[in-house]
Amino acid sequence: MSAKILDGKKLAEEVRAEVKKGVDAFVARHGRAPGLSVLLVGEDPASQVYTRNKEKMAKEVSMNGALYRLPLETTEAELLSWIDKLNRDDAVDGILVQLPLPKQIDSEKVLDAIDPKKDVDGFHPVNAGLLSSGRASLTPCTPRGCMKLLELAGAKLEGARAVVVGRSNIVGKPLAQLLLAKNATVTIAHSRTKDLAAVCREADILIAAVGKAEMIRGDFVKPGATVIDVGINRIDAPELGAGKTRLVCDVAYAEALTVAGAITPVPGGVGPLTIACLLENTLIAATARTSQ
């Protein structure tokens, strides 16, 4: 048995194509494109790649994508001033602050300062509360992408046992809320869960978002389960040469591939959908703001 590979890259292309149609219709109605502004503080290499991709993809769907690069020494007050300016700009429909932020800046305070109606990351406490009450429209992008992949897999969520390994505010908790809204029976597990393997083996839907390389082994997976792997971890790879590293998932992919019914690859699984769902959120925010 070999699992169905869930092609997140192809699905992301389809989501972007739908967003592009929506953007064109928005422009026809309002005479302007939805605006997405991304704030990057410092020169973290991974963050630079992520933000460049967000700017590029926004422009590909004809949005007004703007990337603001701020120096590493930017103060919290300066960043909050930038957010205030973007909150008041009617041409900006979505605001994203790339994490992590430098140590002199309180990330929580910064994220709380974003207008919830422009919070396309879905991290603001208002949007988290709306999600918890089943009324959200701006949901965090990675969980949103995971739900699309489950749909692609043909997973039956109603009544299914779903285990989410990871309890972050960015992925684990909001994803559990989205699964509950689809009538799944949800367990949130984590690195300190007793007998994690046994808990995972109960799952019809197993989602790994714990950030630990290959923590979920093949024998954690129930035969035929749908496995969504959110984790991307860089580990030392001496077999590739001195100082070399390689990327691995939270799931031991080769082991799980022979047990699962469907599984996401890394790369090419959840990652491409995160940006596609960011664009989708920006269109949703723009449409909501202009219909008030």
N, C-alpha and C positions, 0 to 999 in steps of 0.2 A: 504494500500500500504506500502511495506517496500523495501528500496533501496537494490540494489545489492551491496554486500560487496566486495571491491577490495582488494584481498589478496596480499599485497606487499611482504610478506615473501616468498610465493611460487614463485612469479615472480622474486624476487631477486635470488632464487636458480637457476632458469632457466638462468638468465643472467650470473651468476657465472659459470654455466656449459658451456655456450658458450665461455666465457673468457678462461676457462681451455683448451678447444679445440684449441683456438687461441694461447695460451701460448705454448702448446705442439708443434704446428706447427712452432712457432717462434724458439723454442729450436732446432728443427730439422734443421732449415735453418741456424741458427747463432751460435749454440753451446753454448748458454747461455740463461738464463731466463731473462725476463724483470725485472728491478730493481726498487722498490719503497722505498724511504726513507722518514720517518716521523720524524719530530722534535717536541718534547714536552718540553716546558719550565715550570718548576714549578710542583706543585702537585695538581692541581685542580681535584677533584674527578671525575667529569663528563668527563673531558678531558682524564683522565687516562683510563677510560672505553672505550671511543671512540677509542683512539689510540691502545689499546690492541686488540680491535676487528679488526681494520684495519690491524694490523700486522698478526693476526691469519688468517683472510680471504685471505690475500695475499699469505700466505704459503699454504693454502688449494687449491689454483688454481695454485700452483707450481711456483709462482713468488718469487723473492728474496726480501722479506719484511724485512726492518730494521727499528727499532724504537730506536731513540736516545733520552734519557732522560737527560735534562740539568737542573741544579739547578735553583731555583727561582731567585737567585741574578745574573744570567747570564746577561751580558751587551748587549746592542744593537750591539756594535762592534764585540763581540764574536759570536753572532748569525749570523751576516752578514758574518763573516769568515767561519762559518760552511756551509752557503749557497753557498759561493764561491767555497769551496772545493767540494761540491756535484755537483755544476754546471759543474765543470771541470772533474768529474769522468764519464768516458764513460760507466761504468757498471750501472750507475744510470739513469733511464729513466724518473722517476717521483719524484718530491719533493713536500712534503706537510708540511706546518707549522701549527700546531694545534692552533686554536684561542679559547679563548682570550689569549693574551700575557700579561705579567706583565707590570705595568704602566711605567717602565723605558724604555720600548721598543716601538718604533713607528711602529705599525703594517703595515701601508701603505708603509713605507720605506722598511720593510722586504719583503712584498709580491712583491713589485716592483723589488727586487733584484733577484728573482728567474728567471732563464732562461725561457722565454715564451714557449719554446719547451718542457720543463719539468714541466710546471705549470699544474699539473693534477687536481687541484682545479678549474682551469679556471678563477682565479681572477685577473691575470695580465692585465694591461691596454691594452696591445697588443691583448690579447685574447678577452677582452671585446669589443674592436674595431672591430675585425674580426667577432664576433658574430653579432654586430650591422649592419655590411655590408653583412651579410649572407654568410660568408666564413669560419666560425669557425669549428674546429674539436674538440678542448678541451673546452667543455662547462661545467659550474658549475654542480656539481654532483646532487644536490637536484633537480634543474629544469629538468635535464636530466631524473631523476627518475620519476618526475611528468608527463613528456611526455609519458613515457612507461606505466604509470598507465592509462592515457587517452586512449592510444591504447588498453589496456586490457579492458577498459570499453566499447570499441566500439564507442567512442564519435566521431561524425562527426565534424571536426574542420573547414573545409572550409565554410566560411560565417557565422560561429557561433558567437554569442556574448560571449566573454570571459571577466570575471572580475577577476583581480588579486588584492587581498587586501594585501598591503604591497609593499614597494618601495625600499627594500634593494638591494645593489649591489650583494649580495650572492644569493638571491632567486627572489625577485619581478621583478627587471628590466631584468635580463637575461631570466626569464621565459616568460615575455611579448614578448621579441624578438623571442623566439622559437615558440610561438603561432602565431605571425605575419608571420613567415616564412611558417606556415601551412595555411595561408590565413584566420585566424580568425580575427574578429574585436575586438580589445583589449582595455579595459579600465584599467588603474592602479588607484586603490583607496587606501585609507589609513585612519588612525585614525581621520584625520581632514576633510575628505570628507563630504560635506553637504548631509544630508539624505542618509547615507550609506546604509540603509536598502533598499531604493528604487533603488539605483544603483545595489545592489546585486541581487535584484529580476528580473533584466533584463537579468541576465546571464544564458546562456545555460551551460557554463562551469564556475564554481565558485571555485577559489583557494584562500585559506586563509593562509597567511604567514605574519601575523602582530605581533605575539608574545603577544597577550592579551587573557587571559583565557576566553573561551566561549563568545567571542565578537560577533561572528556570530550566531544569534539565528535561530531557525527553520523557523520563519516567514520572514527571509531574503532570503530564498531559493525558487527559482522558481520551481513549481512542475515538477518533471522529470529531473531536472538539474543534471549534474555530479559534485560532490563536492570533491575536493582534499584538505586535511587538513595537512598543513606542521607544524603547531604549536605544540610545547610540552611545557607546562607550569606547574610548580609545585606550588600548593596552599596549604594553611593550611587546615587540615582536623581534627578538634577537635572531630568529631564523631568517629574517629579511635583511639582517645586517645590524651593525652597532648603532644604537640610538634610534632604530626604526620602530614605528608603531603601526597598529592596524585597528580598524573599527570592528567592533563586535556588538551584538544585540544583548538585551536582557535575557533572551531565550537562547538556549543552545540549539541553533537553527537546524543543523544536520541531524541531530537526534530527534527533534520535534517533527521534522519533515516526514518521518516514516510512521508517525503516530496520529498526527492531527488530520482533520478532514479538510481544513483550509488554513493557510498561514500567510502572514506578510513577510516579504523579504526585507533586508536592510543592506544596501540602500534600495529605494524604489517602492517602499511600502507606505508608511504613515507620513514620512517627511514631505513629499511633494504636495500632499493634500493640505498640510498646515497652511502653506501660502495661498493655495487656491481658496481655502475657507476664509482666510483673511480678506481676500478680495470679495468674496461673497458677503461677508459681514459688512464691508464698506458700502456695498450696494444697498444692503438692507438698511444700514444707518442713514444713507443719503435719501432713500425713498421715504423712510419714516419721518425724517426732519422736514422734508419738503411737503409732506401731506398734512402737517399740523395746521 
